[in-house]
Amino acid sequence: KIVYSFDEATGTLYLSGVGPMNDIVNYYGGGSKTQWWFDYKQSIKNVVIADGITYIGKYAFTQCKNLEYVELPANSILIGNAAFEECVGLKSIYVRGNDPIVGHIDLSTVPELNSWTFSKCYLIANATINEEVYDIGSSVFDSCVNLSGVYGTVGSYAEEFAKKNNLLRTCGTDYHFVEKTFHGGIYVPRDCETAADIARWICENGKIK
């Protein structure tokens, strides 16, 4: 069972429990269109998802237009279709224990990417992709007009995707793969161990404009 609490002073939604969230069915049609927290939908600025939650339901935060930061649990977690669609103010998704980085979404604990998950999240500049991801459909980042980088590991689908699209250029061997969606590929030093380390290295070395 998933339970929630909402801090109106900070705009923070806390979700805790064990297991998956429920899906919203047919959000844009005649099905169920609500989650328990939708009474506060446009007041939510931060979402904190506790360890033990394993799935963010379909359309869970769709059109939460003032949502800025999402803290994921340290455990592996799945994200349903369109869960963050039209979260136009979303600035960062980060894993517990790391600091949020504006413009960066850390999906290193998310082994699948589903359709429309981040569609129209206009502030996303770069994303870290789990090495288990085997497909990145065109709709995942649909209309993310500022997306300029996707980070992955050597041998991952992210690297394969870049090669297929002639986006790869190498800068050494002892490096993590980084796919620059519009501007080619780069590598960052392997001692950049966390998503935060990678993002900071990229920014400090002028690779993200």
CORWO-V246293 format. One record per residue. RES is the residue in one letter. SS is DSSP state (helix for helix, strand for strand, loop for the rest). Layout:
BEGIN
RES	SS
RES	SS
END
This chain:
BEGIN
K	loop
I	strand
V	strand
Y	strand
S	strand
F	strand
D	strand
E	loop
A	loop
T	loop
G	loop
T	strand
L	strand
Y	strand
L	strand
S	strand
G	strand
V	loop
G	strand
P	strand
M	loop
N	loop
D	loop
I	loop
V	loop
N	loop
Y	loop
Y	loop
G	loop
G	loop
G	loop
S	loop
K	loop
T	loop
Q	loop
W	helix
W	helix
F	helix
D	helix
Y	helix
K	helix
Q	helix
S	helix
I	loop
K	loop
N	strand
V	strand
V	strand
I	strand
A	loop
D	loop
G	loop
I	strand
T	strand
Y	strand
I	strand
G	loop
K	loop
Y	loop
A	loop
F	loop
T	loop
Q	loop
C	loop
K	loop
N	loop
L	loop
E	loop
Y	strand
V	strand
E	strand
L	strand
P	loop
A	loop
N	loop
S	loop
I	loop
L	strand
I	strand
G	loop
N	loop
A	loop
A	loop
F	loop
E	loop
E	loop
C	loop
V	loop
G	loop
L	loop
K	loop
S	strand
I	strand
Y	strand
V	strand
R	loop
G	loop
N	loop
D	loop
P	loop
I	loop
V	loop
G	loop
H	strand
I	strand
D	strand
L	strand
S	loop
T	loop
V	loop
P	loop
E	loop
L	loop
N	loop
S	loop
W	loop
T	loop
F	loop
S	loop
K	loop
C	loop
Y	loop
L	loop
I	loop
A	loop
N	strand
A	strand
T	strand
I	strand
N	loop
E	loop
E	loop
V	loop
Y	loop
D	loop
I	loop
G	loop
S	loop
S	loop
V	loop
F	loop
D	loop
S	loop
C	loop
V	loop
N	loop
L	loop
S	loop
G	strand
V	strand
Y	strand
G	loop
T	loop
V	loop
G	loop
S	loop
Y	helix
A	helix
E	helix
E	helix
F	helix
A	helix
K	helix
K	helix
N	loop
N	loop
L	loop
L	loop
R	loop
T	loop
C	loop
G	loop
T	loop
D	loop
Y	strand
H	strand
F	strand
V	strand
E	strand
K	strand
T	loop
F	loop
H	loop
G	strand
G	strand
I	strand
Y	strand
V	strand
P	strand
R	loop
D	loop
C	loop
E	loop
T	loop
A	helix
A	helix
D	helix
I	helix
A	helix
R	helix
W	helix
I	helix
C	helix
E	helix
N	loop
G	loop
K	loop
I	loop
K	loop
END
